[in-house]
Amino acid sequence: MTQLLDWVAERPRTYAEAMDAWKSSCPRHPVWDDAVTNGLIEVVADGSPMLEARVRLTTIGEARRSPTG
């Protein structure tokens, strides 16, 4: 989970980029799903298509990052 949080925080990311980088076979996106469910990351569309939406850490996600982030 901390790898995902650090990856999101590293630079601006899109939803499409996140789905490509964090895909797995079964279940499809367990780390991604857990991060969204636990309120650690959010997807901000701001009127753009979903694949172009921005992915960012929430305040809770920032607090959960690794200390060396």
N, C-alpha and C positions, 0 to 999 in steps of 0.2 A: 504494500500500500504506500509506503514512504517513497518508493521508486516512482510511482505514478504521481504523487503529489510534487515531488521534486521536478519531474519531467514537465508537468503543467506549469510550474512556477518559472522554469528556465527561460521561456520566451513565449510570446503570444502563440496560441494554438487554435486551430479550427476543430470543429466537431468531426469533420471528415478525417483530418490528420489523426485525431485521437482514436477514432474507430479503427483506422488502419494500423496504428502502432500497438494498440492494446487488445487486438483480437485474439481469441483462443477458440478451441473447438467445442467444448461442452463443459459447463454451460458457456454460452457465447462470450460474455464479458464479465466474469465474476468480480474482478478487481474494480473495473469501471462501475458495475452495478452497485457494489458495496460502497464505493466512494460517493456516488450520487445519493443512495439511500441514507447514508449517514451524514449527509449535508456537508461533505468535505469539498466537493467541486460543484460547479453549476455551469449550465449552458445558457448563454445569453444570445438570443437571435437578433434582437433590435430590428426586426422587420426583414432581415435577410433570410435566404433559404437555409434550412436546417444544416446542411453540409458546410455552409460558410459561417455558421454561428460560432461565436467565441467561447472557448472553454477557459474557465478561471477558477482559482481556489476561493473558497469562502473564508471567512474569518476563522472558522473552526478548522478548515483545512490548513491554513497558514500555521496555526498553532500545533498541528499534528505533524508537520514536516520534520525531517531529520535535522538535528542540530547543525550539521555541517552543510545541509541543503545545498 
